[in-house]
Amino acid sequence: QVQLVESGGGLVQPGGSLRLACAASGSILSLNVMGWYRQPPGKEREWIATITSGGTTNYADSVKGRFTISRDNGKITVYLQMNSLKPEDTAVYYCSLSWGSRTYWGQGTQVTVSS
């Protein structure tokens, strides 16, 4: 059984920063991809960023230059540092863990950007 637990969401003013974390546990293949997605209110879930176990990263254009994804392989934890936050970044943020045909999801954490 694989579990992902997110933390770090909350309310922040425009221009502020937040750091999300997602810790994985269970029987996990060492070669995997961890990522972050988000679902804004009334919209579909969208991909934000991914990082391989080797450290290769990819970002959606909407967050490139503002968000940074990183991971600690020893702790099987992925992080998302979010800077220069905008109201349109408001969403429920989900982490993911994938290998082969398997994908696991966290429960989601709310991020609200508002003054």
Secondary structure as GFF3:
##gff-version 3
##sequence-region A 1 115
A	DSSP	beta_strand	3	7	.	.	.	ID=ss1
A	DSSP	beta_strand	10	12	.	.	.	ID=ss2
A	DSSP	beta_strand	18	25	.	.	.	ID=ss3
A	DSSP	beta_strand	33	39	.	.	.	ID=ss4
A	DSSP	beta_strand	46	52	.	.	.	ID=ss5
A	DSSP	beta_strand	57	59	.	.	.	ID=ss6
A	DSSP	beta_strand	67	72	.	.	.	ID=ss7
A	DSSP	beta_strand	77	82	.	.	.	ID=ss8
A	DSSP	three_ten_helix	87	89	.	.	.	ID=ss9
A	DSSP	beta_strand	91	99	.	.	.	ID=ss10
A	DSSP	beta_strand	102	105	.	.	.	ID=ss11
A	DSSP	beta_strand	109	113	.	.	.	ID=ss12
###
